[in-house]
Amino acid sequence: MLHDPGNYTPPLVFEDLVLSPADRDVLRRLGAELAGIAALGVHKEKAELWRRLNDLESVRPMVWINEIPWHEMNTDDELTLRTAHPWARELETRLRRTIYQWRHMACDMVVNDWIECPLAIHSTDFGIHEDVDVARTDAGNEIVSRHFRIQIKSAEDLAKIRMPRVTHDAKQTGLAFAAMNDLFKDIMPVRKLGQTHIWFTPWDYLIRWTGVEEAMVMLFDDPDLVNAAVELMTDAWMTELDQFEAQNLLSLDCDNTRIGSGGYGYTKELPGADFDPLRVKPKNMWGCSNAQIFSDVSPEMHWEFAMRHDFRWLERWGLTYYGCCEPLQNKVALLRKIPNLRKVSVSPWNDYGKILPALGGEYVASVKPTPAIFAGDSWNPEEARANLRKALRAGGDFSHIEFIMKDISTVAYKPRNLWAWADVAMDVARRAER
């Protein structure tokens, strides 16, 4: 999503984007390096492999890394920012991280032969700002422990949830696009990019306002309140999506855009035969949903308080992805009800031997190996290899698997361990080629 519905972040506004010669030199050098990477023929080959995976014609498992603890990854000053202007620093961060990942842990990463200029789109919050106590173990880490103060206790409190308003600041987009074209005009083309894949997850935010334990108790004590709250949250996301569509702010995600909590979205099935390139609609794109907090909730309650509400959202999209961290091995029957479902999250808390055979050749299994292997001094490449092989054995000959290493809170300030995992995973994937 463009925003965190529990917090309000005002949009950045610049009167001009005049960069110093030093800032320009840094960005142009990074742009030239990225252009050299993007020109490699391997990207078309990898894109085709992702396409075949998502179209259930997979050649081998695909591998990708995201949600990286970047504050721990800076070896040899590769990620040290050199620019001064705030806009330039944001762009420099994006360029440096892309180049770094390609150098050290590319796996099946695909790099575009153009640079994106995001539209200056802003969406307001959903009416309630989370009220939270934060505990940190690492000042540089964005992953923190939080204790939420309860703000929804009764039906009357639901009035606090408001419908969002979407705006596009064409002036800011124009400034950024002109600045990027001036920087990279002889290096790489620049493309404007609107809202791509949207992370739809009502329960991730509801629990910030109701409390986690309190929400679970509420499923029994006040089911009407729970259903009303989820409906309102779904209304809010649908209202936002309607505005994206009405203002023509959507962009396709059947490319190297992350889909759900998994890998890339390449597929021949999207954008579809009736696609109008001048007006992207949800039916031309991927949708997703999850209910991570429902890990130990029964299938019946998962349906009643999450999935049946999700259908209003999921049915609008061409293809869909379901799940994140919640184990789904006991809920495959529910998954089969989802319209246009193509990819299913298989988190580390799943029983591989149960869920992967059940998914078989009907869906892509988005397998998430545990990132806990990087914590402390426990890194063991053979343990990582064994976990990947275990998933392949459980999936059998007809499974379609992507290995997504994510949720990496820490690598214990040993980035080379993550690089090593990338090598191990790619070796396992290539050995499994059909």
N, C-alpha and C positions, 0 to 999 in steps of 0.2 A: 504494500500500500504506500501511498504518498506520505502518510502521516500515521502517527500513533493515536488512535481514537481516545486514549486516556489522557493525552497531553496536548497543549496548544503550542505550536511552534510557528512564530510569525515568519513569513517568507523573507528571504534576503532581497534587498532592493539596492540597486546601484544606479547612480546618476550617469555614470560613464564607466567604460572598461578600458581605460588607458593604462597600459602596462609599461613598466620600466624596461629599458634595453636588456637588463640582466634577467628579468622574469621572462621576457620573450625568448631569450637565448636558451634558457633552461627548458621551456616548453617545446621549442622547436627541435632541440636535440632529442628529447624524449619522443616526440612525434615521429622523427626520422627513424629512431630505433624501432618503434612500434610498427611503422610502415614496412621495415625490413622483415619483421616477424610475420606480418599479415600477408606478405607476398609469397610465403612458402606454400607449396602445393598441398602439404599435408592437411591443411584446414578443410579443403573440399572433401578429401578422403574421410576425415573424421566426421564432418557434417553428414555425409552419406551413411556412415555407420550408425550415427544417432538416429537418422531417419529410419533406417531399417529396424533398429530396436523398437522405436515407438510405433512402427507399423506392423509389429509382431512378425518381422522377418529377420530377426537378429542374426548377426554373424558371430558375435562374441559378446561377453559382458562389456559394458562401457564403464569408465571410471572418471570421477570428477571430485574435486575438493572445493568446499566453500565454508563460509562461517569460520574464517581463519583468525586466530588471535594475533592480529597484525602488530600489536605493541610488543610482542615477543620475537618478531621475525626479522628484525633489522640487522642483517649481517653485512659487514663491510660498508655501512652507510648507504646501502642500496635503496632504502626507504626514507632516508633523511631528506626533508623538504628544503629546497633552495630558494623558492620564490617568496615574495613578501605580500603581494596583493591577496586578499582573502579568496577572491574568485579563482585566481591563478593557483593558489594552494590546493583548493578543492580539485581542480583539474589535474594538477601535478600528482596528487595522491592517487587518483584513478589510474593515471598513466603508469606510475611507478609500480603499483600493485599488480597491474596486468603484466607488465614486463617481468617483474619478479616471479610471479607464478609460472610464467612460461619458461623462465630459465631453470627453475628448481623443482617444480612439481606440476608440470603441464598435464600429465595423464592424457585424457581425451578432450582437453580444452580446445575450443575453437576461437580464433581471434579474427574479428572483422577487418576488412580492407577499407574501412571508413571509420571516422570518429563520430560518436553520437553527441548531439547537442540537445539535452533534455528540454522540452517545453517548460516554461516557468508556470507550472500548474500548482495551485494551492487548494487544499481542502481543509475546512475547519474541523474542529474536534467534534465529538459526539455528545458534548454537553457536560460531561463529568470529567474533571481532572483527577487522576489518581492521587491519593493522599497516602504517603508511604514513608516508612523508615528504611534506610539503606545501610547494609553492612558490607564492608569491602575487605578483602584480603590482599588486593593488589591495586594500588592507586591508578595504574595505567590500564586496567582491564575494564571493559564496558560490562562484563558479566558480573552482577552483584546479587547479593541476597536481599530480599525485600519482605517487609511486613506491611500488609495493606490495612489501612483503617477503613472500616465498613461504612459505605455510603448508601447502599440499597438494602433496606431491611423490611420494607412493606410496599404494598401496591402504590401508595402515594409517592414513594421515592422514584418510581419509574418515570415520573414527569421530568426528572432531571436529564433523561436521555433525550437529546435533540437531533433533528435531522441536519446533516452537514450541507455546506454550500461550497460548490466548486467554482473556482475562477481561474482564468488564464491571463497572465500579464504579458500581452503581446510585445510591449515595449522591452521588457526584460529579456524575453526570448530573442528579440531582434538584436539587442546589444550583444548577447552571448554568441549568437550565430555569426554576426559580423566580426566579432573579435576572433572567433575560432577560424573563420575563413581567412582572415588576414594572417593568422599564425601559420596555418597549415595548407594554404592554397597551392603550394608547389610540392607538398609532401603527401597528403591524404585528403580525400573528399570529406566533407562534413555533412551530416544528415540530421535534420530535426527529428526528435523522437518523442512521442507522446506517452500516455500511460500504457504500459504493457501489462504483464501478468499481475493480477490483484490477489493478495493474500487475504482470503475470507476466513475468519476464525472468531465468531462471536464469543465463544467460551474463553478464549485467551484473555479477553478484556473484561467480560462479566465478573470473573473471579477477582479482578483487581478492585471491584466495587462492592462485591458481596462478601469477600473473604472465601478462602478455599474450603475449609472444613464446613463453614456455614452454608456454602452452596450445596455441598453434598447432603447435608442434613435437610436442606430446603427441598431437595428432590422428593423426600418423604413427607415432610411437614407442611409444605405449601407448594404443591406441584403447579397450581394455577398461576402463582406468582412467577415461577421459573419459566413456564411456557410464555407468559406475557412478556417477560424480559427478553427472551430469545427472539420472539417475534419482532419486538421493537428494534433490537440490534440488527436483525435481518432487514427490516424496513430501512434502517439507516444506510446499510451498505447498498441496498437496491436504489435508494434515492441518489446516492453518490454515483453509482454506475449509470443511472439514467442521465445524469448531468454530463458525465464523460461522453456518453454516446450523443446526446443532443448538441453538445458543443464541438463534436468531431475531434475529440482529444485522445482517442484510443489508437494504439499502434499494434501491429501484429507481434505475436510471441512464438510463432512456429519457426524459430531460429535458435540462436545460442542464448536464449532467455531462460532463466531458471523457472521450472514449472513446479508449483507446489513446494514441497520440501525436498525435491529431487533434482534431476538433471535437466538437460536441454529439451526444447520443445519441437525439434525438427520432425515434420511429418508431411506426407503427401496429401493427407486428408484435410488439412487446413491450408489456406483460408476457406476452401470450398468452391464449388463450381459457380455459385452466384455472387462471388466476391466483387465488390466495387472498390478499386484501389483508392478512390477519392474519399471513401467513408467506411472506415473499419467498424464493424459491429461485434458484439460479444459472440455471436454465432460463428465468427471467423477465428475465434481465439480459444485458448485453454481456460477452464475454470478449475477451482479447487476448494476444498474445505477440510476441516478436521475438528476433533474435540479431544485435545490432548489430556484434559483433566479427567476424561472418562475412561482412563486406563483400567480401572477395576469396577466399572459400572456394567451391569448386565446388558446383553444385547437388546432386551426389551426396553430398558430405560435409555440406552443409547439412541434407539430409534425415537422414542417418545420426546426426549428433551434436546435432541441435537439433529439427527439426520433428517427427520421428516421436515424440519424447518429449513434445512439446507437445500432441500429440493427446489424451493422457489429460486434460489440462486443458481444451483448447478444446472438446471434445465435450460438456462439461457445460453450456455456455451457449446461450442462445437465438440470438444473433448474435455474430459475431466480427470483430475487427480484427487485421491483421497488419502488423508492421514498425515501424521507427523511422528511424534514420539509414542503415541498410544499403541499398545499391542492390539492387533486386530485378528489374531488367529482364530478366535472364537466368534468372529463377526463377519465371516466371508459371505454368509447368506444375506446379510444386510448390504454388503458392498455390491452384490449382484443386482440390487434394486436401483442403483445409482444410474441415471441417464448418461449415456456416452462415456462411461468410466473406461479409462485406458491404463492408468498407472496407480499403483497402490504402495503406500509407504510400508516398509518392513524394518521397523526400528530394532535396536539391539535387545529390546525387551520381548520380542516375539520368539516363539518356538519355531525355528527354521523348518524343522521336520514336520510341522503341522501346517503352517501357512503357505510355504512355497509349493508343495504339491497341490494344495487346494487352488492356488492361483493358476498353476500349470501354464499352458500356452495361451490362456485367455486374456491375461493382463501383463503389463510390465511390472516386475517386482523391483521396487526402489529400495534396495538393501542398504542399511546404514550401519556399517561396522562401528563398534564402540570406540569413541575417542578417549576413553579412560586409559587406554594403553600408553598414552603420552604423558600421563600425570606422574610426577615423582621420578623415580629411577626404574620404573617398571617396563620401559620399552623393550620389546622382544620381537624382532622381525619374524621369527618362526611362528610365534603365537599369532601375529597378524596374518601370516600366510595360511595358517590352519583354520582361522575363522572364515576367511574368504572361501577356502576350499570346502568347508562345511556347508556353506550356503549353496555352492554349486552342486554338491552331492545331493542336498535336500531338494533342490529345484529339478534335478533330472535333465534329461536330454531335450525336453521341449519347453523349458522355461526361458523367459526373456528377462535378464537381470541387468540392472545398473548398480554399481557400487558407489555410494555417495558418502564420502567422509565429511562430516559436518558437526555442528555443535561443539567445536573444539575450544573449550574454555581456556585451556592451557596446553603448551607443549613443554612445560617446565623450563622455559627459556632455552630449549634445545631444538631450534628449527630444523636442524638436519635430520632429526627423527621423523618429521613429517615428510621431508624429501625422500627419506628411505622408504616410508610407507608407500609413497607414490610409485617407486620402482618395484616394490613387491607386488602391489596391486596390478600394475600393468603386466608384470610377468605372469601372474595367475590368469589374468584376462586373456592374454595372447595364447597361452597354453590351452585355453578352453575354446579356441576358435573352431567353428564347425567346418 
